[in-house]
Amino acid sequence: MEIRFENQRPESSDVIAFIIGSKELDDYDFPLDNPEFVRTTAKEARFNGSDGQSFLFFAQQGGKSVRVVVLGVGTGDALSYEKAGGTLIAKVQTCGAQSIALHAENLSGTLAASVAYGVKAKNWRMDEYKTKLTDAQKPSITSLTVVGANDEAQSEWDKMSAIADGVMLTRELVAEPANVIYPETFVERCQHLADLGVKITVLGDEEMEELGMGALLGVSQGSIRPARLLAMHWDGTGGKQKRPVAFVGKGVTFDTGGISIKPAGGMEDMKWDMGGAGAVAGAMKALAGRKANANVVGICGLVENMPDGNAQRPGDVVTSMSGQTIEVINTDAEGRLVLCDALHWAQETYNPEYIVNLATLTGAIIVSLGHEYAGLFSNSDELSEKLLASAETSGDGLWRFPLGKAYDKLINSQIADMKNIGSRGAGSITAAQFLQRFIQKDVKWAHLDIAGMAWDDKAGPTYAKGATGFGVRLLNNLVAENFED
């Protein structure tokens, strides 16, 4: 979809949209042939501009019939305007109209760009494998023109459009089936980031074996797909920031559970067990796309967890890159094995002061939080506060959980330094406690368990059913609000 900002409404527009706040309906000057008809129709529909309200009707404009959409935002923040944009495109995406004109004379540049973001984000669909869609089922909207916004709108949109591109890369990676996205092809899908100025480094099995990444490689040894470690480095400071912020993502491109195999029902969903790596890749695209003035590295540990004759067994002991040994109690607790080596390599290679890892790590976090928040675990109150503030402004919700030495005994092993899973209780906390053992002294670290947020079985305000793109905006805002000069 083409999105542009203009001073005049194109004559070809066959959808005309307006954003109205609380108590603004009577005073809003609708630039239509019959503005009073809009007000009367809105009141009959009990529309008063409250957040989330909307209605659509047909009207005559310039001698032709057009769709008019009025959307309420109440007294909401930028997220309310994004949701209004999502509602707008959802109403008309497949209606047969082609061109939306959004009147933004009453909006600031930031809010006008926020509506456009909502339109672009919600418009994303995964239709590639649908071969029998009728014309009525296919999207018909090809353009959005934002009319009358102030001068700052275009510059705001340039940044927000880049963020939307990052979110859509994440959705693409997460939504693709596992026979299409596996470690090697995940890396291929990220190669275009080099065109944005991202330095890309890829480690294969041999390099990782030489580095001693026995935990990560143990997960992948049952698959014919070789593992990969992908690093994407963006430095928009020209070397002024010496220590980068590091993001590390779990990238299990398909998770059968290995020998501790999962039940068949719902196993197809495990294509999105690389949601953490997907979020890291999308965040790096967003940061590079908007030319963030920050030094950031994104690292993805990429494996496929399969149960063949060479697969890792329960009871095996593996040695991580850090030298710590791990007794594998359950091969379906594999994400932490991938992350522990990726985290250690990130610290050894880039010396970050701050490190955030994201992972669809535990079902226990869904039991705790449902699909409303991701779990936040951290050794740093400072970093936690930064992340919670960024969650508030981005809409990617977080809820902090405790860490403590009392949980360590739950993952102590009789024959190794630790085991990869504890008892049934506190499953998300013991997983985080495991990861914390691989964080070096004085590194501020946070673990985000996004198992309930990377995928949604129902549509949201700015995403369709399926991959949500969770985490991209959170990480982007974390950088923008704290680490850009």
Secondary structure, DSSP 8 states (H G I E B T S, - for coil): -EEEEESS--TT-SEEEEEEETT-TTT----SS-HHHHHHHHHHTT----TT-EEEEEEEETTEEEEEEEEEEET--HHHHHHHHHHHHHHHTTSS--EEEEE-TTS-HHHHHHHHHHHHHHH----TT-----GGGS----EEEEES--THHHHHHHHHHHHHHHHHHHHHHHHS-TTT-SHHHHHHHHGGGGGGT-EEEEE-HHHHHHHT-HHHHHHHTTSSS--EEEEEEEETTTT-S-S-EEEEEEEEEEE--TTS---STTGGGGGGTTHHHHHHHHHHHHHHHTT-SSEEEEEEEEEEE--STTS--TT-EEE-TTS-EEE-S-TT--HHHHHHHHHHHHHHHH--SEEEEEE---THHHHHHTTT-EEEEES-HHHHHHHHHHHHHHS--EEE----GGGGGGG--SSSSEES---STTHHHHHHHHHHTTS-TT-EEEEEE-TTTSEESS-BTTB-SEE--TTHHHHHHHHHHHT--
